[in-house]
Amino acid sequence: MSGNVRLLDDTLARAKAEDRAALIAYLPAGFPTVDGGIEAAKAVFDGGADVVEIGLPHSDPVLDGPVIQTADDIALKGGVKIADVLRTVREAHAATGKPVLVMTYWNPVDRYGVERFTAELAEAGGAGCILPDLPVQEAGLWREHAEKHGLGTVFVVAPSSRDERLATITAAGSGFVYAASLMGVTGTRESVGASAEDLVRRTRATTELPVCVGLGVSNAVQAKEVAAFADGVIVGSAFVKLMLDAPDHAAGLTAVRELAAELAEGVRRVS
């Protein structure tokens, strides 16, 4: 068994010791192909990402905006399977030694089998899972198997979460807390918003876990803004959009590597 949540913990602690926020990148598995998705994950690590989230493409990604929905659709039409997601985790982690998480809606995991999924994710070297639509009160079975296999369980909090609810969510999680910077779906935005800073402050009052902010960050200026108050900066749609817009796969890999490098500079608080 590989208990890689410790690697995630150590990575986030190292960023804190360096007086910076961690850079967490999101890319869907199977996009533009399975092999291409693995190369993209390696490219963002090469550029300076500390952690990569591999998305498990879903036919009804209710929390994702049009950019990630488009990429998921391409992956699903290409026939991506959970085995391909696990292969992506395995190869991205093996090539870099860095923590790789899966971000997934609950239904595919439930259908695959919780025990089987957690065992195979751990065997692939995965550090854990982000489960944006799994209510904490229904997460007992998942948490039991995740803990058995040394996997982190990252829950999502939102600006609408009341303080009491925040405490319940953060008590059940491990690895870090995913703070959604604003209400709505994923996507790049002009501004990350003041609500994110307030959410981080309220979340930190309930937990010692690092609090990482996602939804809306797309450039180094925004990364710097969020890094001033968060433990980690999560970027997804901006990477995916570069891959979608690139004239060819090689150009896409270069673009995401360069964006990761810019963002890695942005999350450093020391100006």
C-alpha positions in Angstrom: 0.0 0.0 0.0 1.2 3.5 -0.8 0.0 6.1 1.7 0.8 9.1 -0.5 -1.3 11.6 1.4 1.9 12.1 3.4 3.6 13.2 0.2 0.8 15.8 -0.3 1.1 17.0 3.3 4.9 17.3 3.0 4.6 19.2 -0.3 2.2 21.7 1.1 4.3 22.1 4.3 7.4 22.7 2.2 5.7 25.5 0.2 4.6 27.1 3.5 8.2 26.9 4.8 9.3 28.7 1.7 6.8 31.4 2.5 4.8 30.8 -0.6 1.5 29.3 -1.7 1.6 25.9 -3.4 0.6 25.8 -7.1 -2.0 23.1 -7.9 -2.9 22.4 -11.5 -6.0 20.6 -12.8 -6.1 18.7 -16.1 -8.7 16.1 -17.2 -7.5 12.6 -18.0 -7.9 11.5 -21.6 -7.6 15.0 -23.0 -6.8 15.4 -25.8 -5.9 11.7 -25.7 -4.8 9.5 -22.8 -1.2 9.8 -23.8 -1.6 13.5 -24.4 -3.1 14.0 -21.0 -0.2 12.3 -19.3 2.2 14.5 -21.3 0.3 17.6 -20.2 0.4 16.6 -16.6 4.2 16.1 -16.8 4.5 19.5 -18.6 2.8 21.5 -15.8 4.9 19.7 -13.2 8.0 20.7 -15.4 6.8 24.3 -15.4 6.6 24.4 -11.6 3.3 23.0 -10.3 3.6 21.4 -6.9 0.5 19.2 -7.2 -1.6 18.0 -10.1 -5.3 17.1 -10.0 -6.4 14.7 -12.7 -10.0 15.1 -13.5 -12.1 12.0 -14.1 -14.3 13.0 -17.1 -18.0 12.9 -16.4 -21.0 13.1 -18.7 -22.7 15.6 -16.5 -20.0 17.8 -14.9 -22.4 20.2 -13.1 -19.7 22.2 -11.3 -17.5 22.7 -14.4 -17.7 25.5 -16.8 -17.8 25.3 -20.6 -14.0 24.9 -21.1 -13.7 21.8 -18.9 -17.0 20.5 -20.2 -15.6 20.6 -23.7 -12.4 18.8 -22.7 -14.4 16.2 -20.8 -16.6 15.6 -23.9 -13.5 15.1 -26.0 -12.1 12.6 -23.5 -15.4 10.7 -23.3 -15.7 10.5 -27.0 -12.2 9.1 -27.1 -13.4 6.3 -24.9 -11.5 7.3 -21.6 -12.1 4.8 -18.8 -11.3 4.8 -15.1 -8.3 2.6 -15.9 -7.0 5.4 -18.1 -7.4 7.9 -15.2 -5.4 5.6 -12.9 -2.8 5.2 -15.6 -2.5 8.9 -15.9 -2.0 9.2 -12.1 0.6 6.4 -12.1 2.7 7.8 -14.9 2.5 11.5 -13.8 3.5 10.6 -10.3 6.2 8.1 -11.3 7.8 10.6 -13.7 8.0 13.4 -11.1 7.7 11.9 -7.6 5.1 14.7 -6.9 1.6 14.3 -5.5 -1.2 13.6 -7.9 -4.9 13.6 -6.9 -8.0 12.6 -8.7 -10.9 15.0 -8.9 -14.2 13.2 -9.5 -17.9 13.3 -9.1 -19.2 10.6 -6.8 -21.3 8.6 -9.3 -18.4 7.0 -11.3 -16.6 6.0 -8.0 -19.8 4.6 -6.6 -20.5 2.5 -9.7 -16.9 1.3 -9.9 -16.8 0.3 -6.3 -15.4 2.4 -3.4 -13.1 -0.4 -2.1 -11.8 -1.2 -5.6 -11.3 2.5 -6.6 -9.4 3.4 -3.4 -7.2 0.3 -3.6 -6.3 1.0 -7.2 -5.7 4.7 -6.7 -3.4 4.0 -3.9 -1.6 1.3 -5.9 -1.1 3.9 -8.7 0.6 6.2 -6.3 -2.3 8.7 -6.0 -2.3 11.0 -3.0 -6.0 11.2 -2.6 -9.3 12.4 -4.1 -11.3 15.7 -4.4 -15.0 14.9 -4.3 -16.9 18.1 -5.0 -20.4 16.6 -4.9 -20.1 14.1 -2.1 -21.8 15.4 1.1 -19.7 14.9 4.2 -22.6 13.2 6.0 -22.7 10.5 3.2 -18.9 10.1 3.0 -18.4 7.5 5.7 -17.8 4.5 3.4 -15.4 6.6 1.2 -13.4 7.9 4.2 -13.1 4.4 5.7 -11.5 3.0 2.6 -9.5 6.1 1.8 -7.9 6.1 5.3 -7.2 2.3 5.0 -5.2 3.0 1.8 -3.5 6.2 3.0 -5.4 8.5 0.7 -6.4 12.1 1.4 -10.0 13.2 1.1 -10.4 16.8 0.0 -13.8 18.4 0.4 -15.0 21.6 -1.2 -16.2 24.7 0.8 -18.0 27.7 -0.7 -18.7 31.3 0.2 -22.2 30.2 1.1 -21.0 27.7 3.7 -21.9 28.8 7.2 -19.3 28.6 9.9 -20.9 25.6 11.6 -21.0 23.8 8.3 -17.3 24.7 7.6 -16.3 23.1 10.8 -18.2 19.8 9.9 -16.6 19.7 6.5 -13.0 20.4 7.5 -13.2 17.9 10.4 -13.9 15.2 7.9 -11.2 16.1 5.4 -7.5 15.5 5.0 -4.7 16.8 2.7 -6.2 20.3 2.3 -9.5 22.1 2.0 -10.6 23.2 -1.5 -12.1 26.7 -1.1 -14.2 27.7 -4.1 -13.5 31.4 -4.5 -17.1 32.2 -5.6 -20.4 30.7 -6.3 -20.9 29.1 -9.7 -18.9 26.8 -12.0 -15.3 26.6 -12.9 -13.8 29.0 -15.5 -11.4 31.9 -15.8 -12.6 35.3 -14.5 -11.4 38.9 -14.5 -11.3 39.0 -10.7 -11.1 36.2 -8.1 -13.2 38.3 -5.7 -13.1 39.4 -2.0 -15.3 36.6 -1.0 -12.4 34.2 -1.4 -10.3 35.9 1.3 -13.2 35.9 3.7 -13.9 32.2 3.0 -10.2 31.3 3.7 -10.2 33.3 6.9 -13.4 31.6 8.1 -12.2 28.1 7.0 -8.8 28.6 8.8 -10.7 29.3 12.0 -12.0 25.7 11.9 -8.9 23.7 10.9 -5.2 23.3 10.8 -5.4 21.9 7.2 -4.0 24.1 4.4 -6.7 26.1 2.6 -6.3 26.2 -1.2 -8.3 28.5 -3.4 -9.7 27.5 -6.9 -12.2 28.8 -9.5 -11.2 31.8 -11.5 -7.4 32.0 -11.3 -5.9 32.2 -14.7 -2.8 34.4 -14.6 0.2 35.3 -12.5 -1.4 38.5 -11.2 -4.4 36.7 -9.9 -2.2 33.9 -8.5 -0.2 36.5 -6.6 -3.4 38.0 -5.2 -4.7 34.7 -3.9 -1.3 33.6 -2.7 -1.3 36.6 -0.3 -4.0 34.9 1.8 -4.3 31.2 0.8 -2.0 28.2 1.3 -2.5 27.0 -2.3 -3.6 28.4 -5.7 -5.6 26.0 -7.9 -5.7 26.6 -11.6 -7.6 24.4 -14.1 -9.6 26.1 -16.9 -6.7 28.3 -17.9 -4.5 25.2 -18.6 -7.3 23.4 -20.4 -8.1 26.4 -22.6 -4.5 26.6 -23.7 -4.7 23.0 -24.8 -8.0 23.5 -26.6 -6.8 26.6 -28.4 -3.3 25.3 -29.4 -2.7 24.7 -33.1 -1.2 21.3 -32.3 -0.3 19.1 -29.3 3.3 20.2 -29.0 2.3 23.9 -28.9 -0.3 23.0 -26.2 2.4 21.4 -24.1 4.7 24.4 -24.4 1.9 26.7 -23.5 0.8 24.9 -20.4 4.5 24.5 -19.3 5.0 28.3 -19.7 1.8 29.2 -17.9 2.8 26.9 -15.0 6.1 28.7 -14.8 4.4 32.1 -14.7 2.0 31.0 -12.0 4.8 29.4 -10.0 6.4 32.8 -9.9 3.1 34.4 -9.0 2.5 32.2 -5.9 5.8 33.4 -4.4 4.8 36.0 -1.9 8.2 37.6 -1.7 8.2 40.3 -4.3 
